[in-house]
Amino acid sequence: MVDKTNMSRTTQDPIAVAKMALEAGRKALPDYSCPKSPHKFTQPQLFAMLVLKQFFKRDYRGTVTWLSKWSELRGAIGIAKVPHYRTLHEAAKRLLKRGAPSVSWTPPSPSPANADF
């Protein structure tokens, strides 16, 4: 768990950002998107890497480069090896484009005014 007592609302510490993103991902996402996926990285880990991509203002390749050179950052999100940049790209399409549902998310019931029949 991340100690938030000494953190301001915005932080410049990438390790703290990674830990908070991983914690949020664990609360909101299942570990894997598919039972038959390779299970190399969890969705919360991929989410944390995508948050770091935004934090560092890098592209996918640049994010992978940062991760490959910074062992403490890899340790903060619990990865031993770095994903291929394409893995992050695919995770972004899956997790960010449609929006990741929160733990308590339930789909809205269709209203008669919005019915397409």
N, C-alpha and C positions, 0 to 999 in steps of 0.2 A: 504494500500500500504506500502511496506517495504522501509524504508529509507536506500538507498544504499550509501550515501555519506561517512559514517564512516566505511563501511565494506571493508575489503580487499578482494582480489579475492578468497581466501579460508578463511572460517570462522570456528571458534571453538564453536560458539554459536548455540546450537540445536534449540532454539526458532526462531532465524533468518533463519536457514535452513528450518525449518518447514513452516514458512511464505512464503519464496521464492518458495518452492516446491508447496505449495497450490496455489499460484498465477500462477505459470507456468501450473499447472494442470487445473486451471480454464480457461486459455487461449487455451489450447490444447485439452481438453477432454469434452465430454458432461457430464452433471451431472449424468446420469444413463445409464447403458449399455443396459437396456431393459425396456420398459414401464411397464412390469409386475414384475419387481424386487421389493424386499421388501422396498427399499428406506430408509434403515437405515443409510447408509453412501454414500456420493457422490463419484464418481470416482476421482475427485480431492483430496478429503480427503484421500482416499485409496492410491492414488499416493504419497501424502505427507508422509503417514505412511511407505510406502515402501522405500522412500528416507531416512527416519529416521532409518529404518532397516539397510541400507547400512552405514549410518553415524555412528551408534553405533556399527557396525560390530557384529550384533546379529542375531540369528535365529528368526523365526516367534514368537515363544513362548516368547523369551527374549524381543522382541520388544513390545509385548502386556504387559508384566510385567512392562517395563519402562513406558509405557503410563498409566497404571493403578495407578502407584505411583506418577505421575507428573502431577498435575492438570493444571499448567501453560502451559505445552506442549499440553495437550488436548485442552485447550482454544485457543491456537495459531492456531490449525487446525479446531476448531469449532465442537468438539465432546464432548458430555456429558458422554457417556459410551464408553467402549473399545470393539472393535470387538473380536470375537473368532479368535484364530490364524489361523484357517482354512480359514476364510474370507480373511485374508491377502494373504494366499497361492493361493487361487483361483484368487484374484485380480492380483497377480503377473503373473500367467499363462495368464490371459486375457490381461493385460496392457504391460507387459515387454517382453514376449516371442516373440510376433509378432511385437513389437514396436508400440508405440502409435503414430498415425498420428498427425502431427501438424495441426493447424487451417487452414493453406493455402495448405495443402497436396492435391494433385490430383493424381490418379493412372496413371502410364505411359501408353501410348497407345502401344499396341502390335506391334512390328516390324515384318516384313515378315521373317527376319532371325531367329527369336525366335519362330515362329509358330510351333505347334506340330502336324501338319497334313501332 
